[in-house]
Amino acid sequence: MSDTRIDVVLVTGMSGAGRSTATRTLEDIGWFVLDNLPPTLMTNVVDYVAQRTGSRKVAVVADVRGGQLFEELRDSLAAIKAAGHDLRVLFLEAGDEALVRRYESSRRPHPLQREDSLLGAVQRERHLLSDLRADADI
């Protein structure tokens, strides 16, 4: 357990729903932001950042881009709480139509899009994130 309680915010949610905008805003107000970190490293990295920078506000972005590593997220969140840190989950979302429109206008593919449609990838992501959304604080 670390010596000092750290405010930790997990920023997650649907791809295209505004995580980048949210993390830029957190950085602007003094949060140290870690993006796409493997979940098993979260507790150690949060403690390391706090020790090295003195920051007591750390935001971690985790989402389906992590692939199979994303499945480790629940255990990592429990470890952060067990370490005595204050953990909140910020879940960002938007409607299917808005997400499809955003991806159609960007140059990047949706992280879950394979042979199926873009809408199918968005719906699959929504299903994968449903438990995390249900447990979100914000």
C-alpha positions as CSV (number, residue, x, y, z in Angstrom):
1,M,0.0,0.0,0.0
2,S,1.3,3.4,-0.9
3,D,1.9,6.0,1.8
4,T,-0.4,8.6,0.3
5,R,-3.9,8.4,-1.1
6,I,-4.0,9.2,-4.8
7,D,-7.1,10.3,-6.7
8,V,-7.3,7.9,-9.6
9,V,-9.8,8.3,-12.5
10,L,-10.3,5.6,-15.0
11,V,-11.4,7.2,-18.3
12,T,-13.1,4.7,-20.5
13,G,-16.1,4.3,-22.7
14,M,-17.1,4.0,-26.3
15,S,-14.5,4.6,-29.0
16,G,-15.3,8.0,-30.5
17,A,-17.2,9.2,-27.5
18,G,-14.7,11.8,-26.4
19,R,-12.0,10.2,-24.3
20,S,-9.3,12.2,-25.9
21,T,-11.1,15.5,-25.2
22,A,-11.7,14.4,-21.6
23,T,-8.1,13.5,-21.0
24,R,-6.9,16.8,-22.5
25,T,-9.2,18.6,-20.2
26,L,-7.9,16.6,-17.2
27,E,-4.3,17.4,-18.2
28,D,-5.2,21.1,-18.5
29,I,-6.5,21.1,-14.9
30,G,-3.4,19.4,-13.5
31,W,-4.0,15.6,-13.8
32,F,-1.3,13.3,-14.9
33,V,-2.8,11.2,-17.7
34,L,-1.7,7.7,-18.8
35,D,-3.3,6.4,-22.0
36,N,-3.7,2.8,-23.1
37,L,-1.7,1.4,-20.3
38,P,-1.9,-2.4,-19.8
39,P,-4.2,-2.9,-16.8
40,T,-1.8,-5.1,-14.9
41,L,0.6,-2.2,-14.7
42,M,-1.8,0.3,-13.4
43,T,-1.3,0.1,-9.7
44,N,2.5,0.2,-9.9
45,V,2.5,3.0,-12.5
46,V,0.1,5.1,-10.5
47,D,2.3,4.7,-7.4
48,Y,5.4,5.4,-9.5
49,V,4.0,8.6,-11.1
50,A,2.9,9.9,-7.7
51,Q,6.3,9.2,-6.2
52,R,8.3,10.7,-9.0
53,T,6.1,13.7,-9.9
54,G,4.4,14.4,-6.6
55,S,1.0,14.3,-8.4
56,R,-1.9,13.1,-6.4
57,K,-4.2,13.1,-9.4
58,V,-3.7,10.4,-11.9
59,A,-6.1,9.6,-14.8
60,V,-5.7,6.3,-16.6
61,V,-7.3,5.6,-20.0
62,A,-8.3,2.0,-20.7
63,D,-10.6,0.8,-23.4
64,V,-11.0,-2.0,-26.0
65,R,-7.9,-0.9,-27.8
66,G,-6.1,-3.1,-25.3
67,G,-7.5,-6.2,-26.8
68,Q,-7.1,-9.3,-24.6
69,L,-5.4,-7.1,-22.0
70,F,-8.6,-5.2,-21.4
71,E,-10.0,-8.4,-19.7
72,E,-7.5,-7.7,-16.8
73,L,-9.1,-4.4,-16.0
74,R,-11.4,-5.5,-13.2
75,D,-8.6,-7.0,-11.2
76,S,-6.5,-4.0,-11.7
77,L,-9.2,-1.6,-10.5
78,A,-9.7,-3.8,-7.4
79,A,-5.9,-3.6,-6.7
80,I,-6.0,0.2,-7.0
81,K,-8.8,0.3,-4.4
82,A,-6.9,-2.2,-2.2
83,A,-3.9,0.0,-2.3
84,G,-6.0,2.7,-0.6
85,H,-6.5,5.0,-3.5
86,D,-9.7,6.9,-4.3
87,L,-10.9,5.4,-7.6
88,R,-13.6,6.8,-9.8
89,V,-14.7,5.6,-13.2
90,L,-15.6,8.1,-15.9
91,F,-17.5,6.3,-18.7
92,L,-18.0,8.3,-21.9
93,E,-20.6,7.3,-24.5
94,A,-22.6,8.5,-27.5
95,G,-25.4,7.0,-29.6
96,D,-24.6,4.4,-32.2
97,E,-25.5,6.8,-35.1
98,A,-23.1,9.5,-33.8
99,L,-20.2,7.0,-33.3
100,V,-20.7,5.6,-36.8
101,R,-20.8,9.1,-38.3
102,R,-17.6,10.0,-36.4
103,Y,-15.7,6.9,-37.6
104,E,-16.9,7.3,-41.1
105,S,-15.4,10.8,-41.2
106,S,-12.1,9.8,-39.7
107,R,-9.2,8.0,-41.2
108,R,-8.9,5.4,-38.5
109,P,-10.9,2.1,-38.3
110,H,-12.9,1.3,-35.2
111,P,-10.7,-1.0,-33.0
112,L,-13.2,-3.8,-33.2
113,Q,-14.1,-3.6,-36.8
114,R,-13.1,-6.6,-38.8
115,E,-15.1,-8.1,-41.6
116,D,-18.4,-6.9,-40.1
117,S,-20.0,-3.5,-40.4
118,L,-18.9,-0.4,-38.5
119,L,-22.3,-0.5,-36.7
120,G,-21.7,-4.1,-35.8
121,A,-18.3,-3.1,-34.2
122,V,-19.9,-0.3,-32.3
123,Q,-22.6,-2.6,-31.0
124,R,-20.1,-5.3,-30.0
125,E,-18.1,-2.7,-28.1
126,R,-21.2,-1.5,-26.3
127,H,-21.9,-5.0,-25.2
128,L,-18.3,-5.6,-24.0
129,L,-18.3,-2.4,-22.0
130,S,-21.8,-2.9,-20.5
131,D,-20.6,-4.1,-17.0
132,L,-18.0,-1.3,-16.8
133,R,-20.7,1.2,-17.7
134,A,-23.0,-0.1,-15.1
135,D,-20.4,0.3,-12.4
136,A,-19.3,3.8,-13.5
137,D,-19.4,6.7,-11.1
138,I,-19.7,9.4,-13.8
